[in-house]
């Protein structure tokens, strides 16, 4: 009982905290409340300087933008209808410039203008390091996405390409691992933008709702890929007690994405992608693929132990990337 | 534009952030949302190690308890009907023991058992110092307390005594300023408990709702005294554009509270009292004083510039206590 948090690890910390949350955010991307018999979604994220952002790679405006959009991404992964309001708790050392704070709030304002919701309150305090704590609240309509709603026979869809944010980080920190790789300027720009100004998959969610064939029920499993594509798929498998099969030739790679194991690894485990990963009936999936151009069919769901396999039956191993360790 | 936060000061920081919040938590103790045409209250607080709690004066359980109850106090100050749910973001250095985290969550659980509401989610991350970010959500009924609802002729009521938490802190850190003061053990115990395990004024709120005379409308001004009694009254005056008059002999002192200027100062500006400060019609006030024993008539509201005066017309000066500076 005298273990330290770094000895326990993030996954076990979250497991142990689950017992305090009878109905919680543990299972899904967001928590749910039912005031007056109506469903509302609630999500809380903390962003810490040096863990979730840094001066090297993100401007103050980027930090504000990311704080809001990563939170909205979680709401989107639960099927949010309307984003109602956001509260922001901000902690900063007394030596922080007002310019930094103003930049953060400008980024927050821009994100809210793009995706709806109002900044309704918060708190501020001094502290040794910069921290943002964001809570977002939204409503849901017909479509309530749960991680546990995948079924045998579903198609697995990614709302967009993966690995871009990881590449953006590598470009920003001038990671030697990519120094000899040829890339188009367009890819570089897109990657840096994905890292600094991620786009939550609100448009994809809207398209998903709009394209549902009439005779198909509102049953769909979903999560976001903020912790990486493979982690997202694994979470759907765990919660739905089924097995995903991915075709390596259909990984959701960006156009002109370089070829090689590093690049597939970033596509699978780069993280911070903020796309929707959906498990839905084939007929609905086909409608989405037609109506939402960046969406990709990446695999299928089948019965079996909750694993993610390649089409050849080999299990896809999750390599735990150190940079996404929160403990 | 290159000023640092400590040069600007907390009040000015909050003023500057107001422009980002059209409708906000700035004016009242909580923010408000209206999903599906129904009112819900939202409140966010951050607690930072060394600013809001410390190993010297608060156990891990105390920290969890305080994180929840200070948040519930804000909801109470807006008239909360039912506390629905709470999210907790926790940040801690990797060297933190699991025992500490478990203690915090045990304190959270105890507080929720006492006052309602479920822990529904949150987030966790490593960081250089311990931080808790708590968001609480609740419903409102007939009574919606606002700081701006005070009127000329109202009675000012405090739901309980003030200064106890400040005395508790002094006892815990063995402040030499009280080393020669005679106090009863009962007072000491009550003070330490007020500091470590503050009680939000949920019972007082319930009594206020229950005792309202039938022909009096549901109009009441309120706030909590988390930043001290004088600050709370000043906030009611500012928001309601009226003037408070306090009788120095009716300060809400605890039984056997020592006599002297330090003690009156702690009663007025000690902070962290978490009582309700109400401005209500005299007939309602009298009903509350009868039905809720710890409540005290502390003064009246009248027309005039928003100041807090003694009965002799002298303005009560707010001494800004350094220990409650958040920047």
Boltz contact constraints between the chains, C-beta under 6 A:
constraints:
  - contact:
      token1: [A, 1]
      token2: [B, 99]
      max_distance: 6.0
  - contact:
      token1: [A, 2]
      token2: [B, 97]
      max_distance: 6.0
  - contact:
      token1: [A, 3]
      token2: [B, 98]
      max_distance: 6.0
  - contact:
      token1: [A, 4]
      token2: [B, 95]
      max_distance: 6.0
  - contact:
      token1: [A, 4]
      token2: [B, 97]
      max_distance: 6.0
  - contact:
      token1: [A, 5]
      token2: [B, 94]
      max_distance: 6.0
  - contact:
      token1: [A, 5]
      token2: [B, 96]
      max_distance: 6.0
  - contact:
      token1: [A, 6]
      token2: [B, 94]
      max_distance: 6.0
  - contact:
      token1: [A, 8]
      token2: [B, 98]
      max_distance: 6.0
  - contact:
      token1: [A, 20]
      token2: [B, 105]
      max_distance: 6.0
  - contact:
      token1: [A, 20]
      token2: [B, 109]
      max_distance: 6.0
  - contact:
      token1: [A, 20]
      token2: [B, 119]
      max_distance: 6.0
  - contact:
      token1: [A, 21]
      token2: [B, 119]
      max_distance: 6.0
  - contact:
      token1: [A, 24]
      token2: [B, 120]
      max_distance: 6.0
  - contact:
      token1: [A, 24]
      token2: [B, 121]
      max_distance: 6.0
  - contact:
      token1: [A, 25]
      token2: [B, 121]
      max_distance: 6.0
  - contact:
      token1: [A, 31]
      token2: [B, 120]
      max_distance: 6.0
  - contact:
      token1: [A, 31]
      token2: [B, 121]
      max_distance: 6.0
  - contact:
      token1: [A, 33]
      token2: [B, 84]
      max_distance: 6.0
  - contact:
      token1: [A, 33]
      token2: [B, 85]
      max_distance: 6.0
  - contact:
      token1: [A, 35]
      token2: [B, 40]
      max_distance: 6.0
  - contact:
      token1: [A, 35]
      token2: [B, 84]
      max_distance: 6.0
  - contact:
      token1: [A, 35]
      token2: [B, 139]
      max_distance: 6.0
  - contact:
      token1: [A, 36]
      token2: [B, 38]
      max_distance: 6.0
  - contact:
      token1: [A, 38]
      token2: [B, 36]
      max_distance: 6.0
  - contact:
      token1: [A, 40]
      token2: [B, 35]
      max_distance: 6.0
  - contact:
      token1: [A, 44]
      token2: [B, 87]
      max_distance: 6.0
  - contact:
      token1: [A, 44]
      token2: [B, 89]
      max_distance: 6.0
  - contact:
      token1: [A, 44]
      token2: [B, 122]
      max_distance: 6.0
  - contact:
      token1: [A, 44]
      token2: [B, 123]
      max_distance: 6.0
  - contact:
      token1: [A, 44]
      token2: [B, 135]
      max_distance: 6.0
  - contact:
      token1: [A, 45]
      token2: [B, 123]
      max_distance: 6.0
  - contact:
      token1: [A, 46]
      token2: [B, 89]
      max_distance: 6.0
  - contact:
      token1: [A, 46]
      token2: [B, 91]
      max_distance: 6.0
  - contact:
      token1: [A, 46]
      token2: [B, 123]
      max_distance: 6.0
  - contact:
      token1: [A, 46]
      token2: [B, 125]
      max_distance: 6.0
  - contact:
      token1: [A, 48]
      token2: [B, 91]
      max_distance: 6.0
  - contact:
      token1: [A, 48]
      token2: [B, 125]
      max_distance: 6.0
  - contact:
      token1: [A, 48]
      token2: [B, 127]
      max_distance: 6.0
  - contact:
      token1: [A, 51]
      token2: [B, 125]
      max_distance: 6.0
  - contact:
      token1: [A, 84]
      token2: [B, 33]
      max_distance: 6.0
  - contact:
      token1: [A, 84]
      token2: [B, 35]
      max_distance: 6.0
  - contact:
      token1: [A, 85]
      token2: [B, 33]
      max_distance: 6.0
  - contact:
      token1: [A, 87]
      token2: [B, 44]
      max_distance: 6.0
  - contact:
      token1: [A, 89]
      token2: [B, 44]
      max_distance: 6.0
  - contact:
      token1: [A, 89]
      token2: [B, 46]
      max_distance: 6.0
  - contact:
      token1: [A, 89]
      token2: [B, 133]
      max_distance: 6.0
  - contact:
      token1: [A, 91]
      token2: [B, 46]
      max_distance: 6.0
  - contact:
      token1: [A, 91]
      token2: [B, 48]
      max_distance: 6.0
  - contact:
      token1: [A, 94]
      token2: [B, 5]
      max_distance: 6.0
  - contact:
      token1: [A, 94]
      token2: [B, 6]
      max_distance: 6.0
  - contact:
      token1: [A, 94]
      token2: [B, 327]
      max_distance: 6.0
  - contact:
      token1: [A, 95]
      token2: [B, 4]
      max_distance: 6.0
  - contact:
      token1: [A, 96]
      token2: [B, 5]
      max_distance: 6.0
  - contact:
      token1: [A, 97]
      token2: [B, 2]
      max_distance: 6.0
  - contact:
      token1: [A, 97]
      token2: [B, 4]
      max_distance: 6.0
  - contact:
      token1: [A, 98]
      token2: [B, 3]
      max_distance: 6.0
  - contact:
      token1: [A, 98]
      token2: [B, 8]
      max_distance: 6.0
  - contact:
      token1: [A, 99]
      token2: [B, 1]
      max_distance: 6.0
  - contact:
      token1: [A, 105]
      token2: [B, 20]
      max_distance: 6.0
  - contact:
      token1: [A, 109]
      token2: [B, 20]
      max_distance: 6.0
  - contact:
      token1: [A, 119]
      token2: [B, 20]
      max_distance: 6.0
  - contact:
      token1: [A, 119]
      token2: [B, 21]
      max_distance: 6.0
  - contact:
      token1: [A, 120]
      token2: [B, 24]
      max_distance: 6.0
  - contact:
      token1: [A, 120]
      token2: [B, 31]
      max_distance: 6.0
  - contact:
      token1: [A, 121]
      token2: [B, 24]
      max_distance: 6.0
  - contact:
      token1: [A, 121]
      token2: [B, 25]
      max_distance: 6.0
  - contact:
      token1: [A, 121]
      token2: [B, 31]
      max_distance: 6.0
  - contact:
      token1: [A, 122]
      token2: [B, 44]
      max_distance: 6.0
  - contact:
      token1: [A, 123]
      token2: [B, 44]
      max_distance: 6.0
  - contact:
      token1: [A, 123]
      token2: [B, 45]
      max_distance: 6.0
  - contact:
      token1: [A, 123]
      token2: [B, 46]
      max_distance: 6.0
  - contact:
      token1: [A, 125]
      token2: [B, 46]
      max_distance: 6.0
  - contact:
      token1: [A, 125]
      token2: [B, 48]
      max_distance: 6.0
  - contact:
      token1: [A, 125]
      token2: [B, 51]
      max_distance: 6.0
  - contact:
      token1: [A, 125]
      token2: [B, 326]
      max_distance: 6.0
  - contact:
      token1: [A, 126]
      token2: [B, 326]
      max_distance: 6.0
  - contact:
      token1: [A, 126]
      token2: [B, 327]
      max_distance: 6.0
  - contact:
      token1: [A, 127]
      token2: [B, 48]
      max_distance: 6.0
  - contact:
      token1: [A, 128]
      token2: [B, 128]
      max_distance: 6.0
  - contact:
      token1: [A, 128]
      token2: [B, 129]
      max_distance: 6.0
  - contact:
      token1: [A, 129]
      token2: [B, 128]
      max_distance: 6.0
  - contact:
      token1: [A, 131]
      token2: [B, 131]
      max_distance: 6.0
  - contact:
      token1: [A, 133]
      token2: [B, 89]
      max_distance: 6.0
  - contact:
      token1: [A, 133]
      token2: [B, 133]
      max_distance: 6.0
  - contact:
      token1: [A, 135]
      token2: [B, 44]
      max_distance: 6.0
  - contact:
      token1: [A, 135]
      token2: [B, 135]
      max_distance: 6.0
  - contact:
      token1: [A, 139]
      token2: [B, 35]
      max_distance: 6.0
  - contact:
      token1: [A, 326]
      token2: [B, 125]
      max_distance: 6.0
  - contact:
      token1: [A, 326]
      token2: [B, 126]
      max_distance: 6.0
  - contact:
      token1: [A, 327]
      token2: [B, 94]
      max_distance: 6.0
  - contact:
      token1: [A, 327]
      token2: [B, 126]
      max_distance: 6.0
